[in-house]
Amino acid sequence: MKKHITHIATGLLLSAMATQASAFDIEIDPTAYLLSGHSVHFGFGGENYRFDIGTFGLKAPEAFHGDENYDLEFEGIGIKLDYLFGNYAGWFVGVEANSNEVTYTRKSTNETATRQQFSLGAKIRLSHHVHAKHHHHAMVGHQSKP
């Protein structure tokens, strides 16, 4: 799945460059990497809008799901569309859709069950940008979903 999303994201970014989008970014969530996972999103946009496509996943610690009998991990893809209020950094509002596969593993038997989930939601978001050369961006974001 990661390979497919990377190909899609690369194609979208190249397409955006061809249409002269004014900003490109790579968004990462360090929390996912701390939890033996990954989170990378590729975005592009302009003065008022930002489009994003990405992949994410992690192995959730027992403290997160609360059941000592099971391990839980998930992996998914998502897209986002944000309204930027005229500034690529700072507060956003937007919508996002995610599809992910959740795997539950019973520790005593190693038996697994997998479930496909889909979510659609509105969000309010604050982003901090670390600027690189040539006006490309690396972004670390915080978001809250109502």
Secondary structure as GFF3:
##gff-version 3
##sequence-region A 1 146
A	DSSP	alpha_helix	2	18	.	.	.	ID=ss1
A	DSSP	beta_strand	23	28	.	.	.	ID=ss2
A	DSSP	alpha_helix	30	34	.	.	.	ID=ss3
A	DSSP	beta_strand	38	45	.	.	.	ID=ss4
A	DSSP	beta_strand	49	60	.	.	.	ID=ss5
A	DSSP	alpha_helix	62	65	.	.	.	ID=ss6
A	DSSP	beta_strand	70	83	.	.	.	ID=ss7
A	DSSP	beta_strand	90	106	.	.	.	ID=ss8
A	DSSP	beta_strand	112	131	.	.	.	ID=ss9
A	DSSP	three_ten_helix	133	135	.	.	.	ID=ss10
A	DSSP	beta_strand	136	144	.	.	.	ID=ss11
###
